[in-house]
Amino acid sequence: MNRRVLAASAAATVFALALSGCVAKADLADAISVAITDDGCAVAVDTANAGAVTFALENTGTDVNEFEILADDQLRIVGEKENVTPGQKVDFVAQLEPGDYYTACKFQQVGAPVGLAAFTVTGEASEVSADEQRLSDQAVTEYLAYVRSQASELLPLVEQLAAAYAVGDDAAARELFATTRVPYERIEPTAEAFGDLDPKIDFREVDAVADGIDWTGFHRIEKDLWPPAQGDLNSDGQDAFLDWAPSTPEERRAYADGLVEDVTQLHELVTADDFSVSLSDISNGAIALLDEVAAGKITGEEDWWSGTDLFDFQANVQGAYVAFGAVRALAESKGDEGTELAAEIDAQFTSLNEALAAYGSLDEGFVDYAELTDADKKALSDQVNALAEPLSQLTSTILGV
């Protein structure tokens, strides 16, 4: 997951990506400025008209931050822009229906929301043509089907992994770990919308400590399966045994059962009849998945103990491509500019996939991330940046901002 406190390591310094997400079509005169600091989240106005709303974010703080739009229950996330780095200016476009919302930021992307404030959307959503409505409905239908299919693939895989881990069959569990995570990584932005489910399923140890919550899920299991040696450090440069010890058999069963329970809940939520997504959820989800790559995969922080980061990297890219594919026809319907943008995004996805193929595949397996040189990582990060630039324009294009 990408709610990460980036490690203060040389790798993070060299390969942290500046995914600016600049929305080329957004009219900055109409954008709502959001001043982000370590302890503040000042939104210039507290109301907007329904439809595509552009927020012009600027982080003048000392560390990575994120901007969130919450539903009226202050729990459900209806829109978010993660990995806003210090000094960064970036536009975030959300499709908002009339209603009551809240805005907030999250310093270092963990902990309680900062600067929680009411935000009201008034009026009526913009009318669209029959053709645009058809393409929009088609995109939502396609992407909903994809999310539900991935959640359905994920559950039995997690059950197998959990069963092997619980009984101490570490060899089998290690074989299952990376491929089990693939369906989750493809749809992670959807999972992040459900409150504390993503933290339970996918928090790393340093995230749980920073957030003050119990550490559970995939990465708790990962550390047991690839236990550190004395003297090893975690991704924050601290003693790997600080406040940690190998799980007892009883703890293993509890963590295994908890992961199955949480993934079962995720499956039930996305397959419920009343679950849906918006166009901006789909396009911003593609952007968020690429941000996932920048936040943890390039730096090697995601799967610190197993070295299986390239599986997650590829899964994020695949999920982003499916999200893009769902709205591609809608982008192309916007005229030459949309058609050219879609072609550029497609070409950059092809280049990135070709770069990843040099290190393996989901079917055949990937090399341990530790085998990549600094030059290898730099080349991958450059390719991610090349895709990030046109992809960042997707939401504003399809929403006609």
C-alpha angles and dihedrals in degrees: 000000000000104000090107139156098216113232116249092235134127091253092054090048095049100040106030104125126229097220095177096180090203110180104221097195097047115112103229090202088067096040120109110234119228118194109205122196133161091269103020144061109187114186110195095224134017099217140049140172118264119265130050108000120191120208116195104211125198122180111202092165131105101255145026115299140176136218120222137190110203130196120245091273088062088229109079115073110220095176138002142171112206133190097036099169127210111284093012125137115197137161120229121194122201130180105226128185121209112285148083120304140162130228125209144152130224119216111224085359093271136090130030122341115270123220096008107193137170117254124188128203115201139184126030131306114263116270117246132201122259091252093050091048090051092051091045092051090047092052093050092046092050095047095045089053090051094050091048093047092051092049089050091051092046099055100062091042090054091048090055094046092047093049093052093045094047094056094044098252091144096166091058093042092052090053090052100041103084098040092045090060095053099086090047094051091050092060103025097128088060091052090049090061091068103079113243098358096096093048090051092048104036114015117130118225094258090051093053092048091049091048094045095234135125112275111237140141136054099341095048087056091044094059091051091050094048100030117193124242124237108283095027118132130218123233090277092056094253130129107285090222095053105126090343137102131165110282119258119236089259092051091048091056090049094050091045093050091045094053092049091048093050094047090047089055091049090052092050092049097051094043094050115116093239096052116108142149134223128231090254090051088058099045095038087047089060090052092046092053090055088049086055089061091051096046101050117352101060091046093046093236099121101071097020097163102037100038090221095129094124091065089057091043092055093044092052090050092049092049091049091050092051091050090049091047091054092059099031095099090051091052091049090050088066092075135253094331092055092044092051092047092051091050092050093049091049092050092050092050088054092051093048092049090050090052092051092048089068088073101042139275141263090257098047099028134248131259119260108275090235088069092067115098124223087257091053091052092046091053091051092047091051090053092049089052090050089057095040094063099061093032090058088065095055100091095049090047098053093042092047096233 
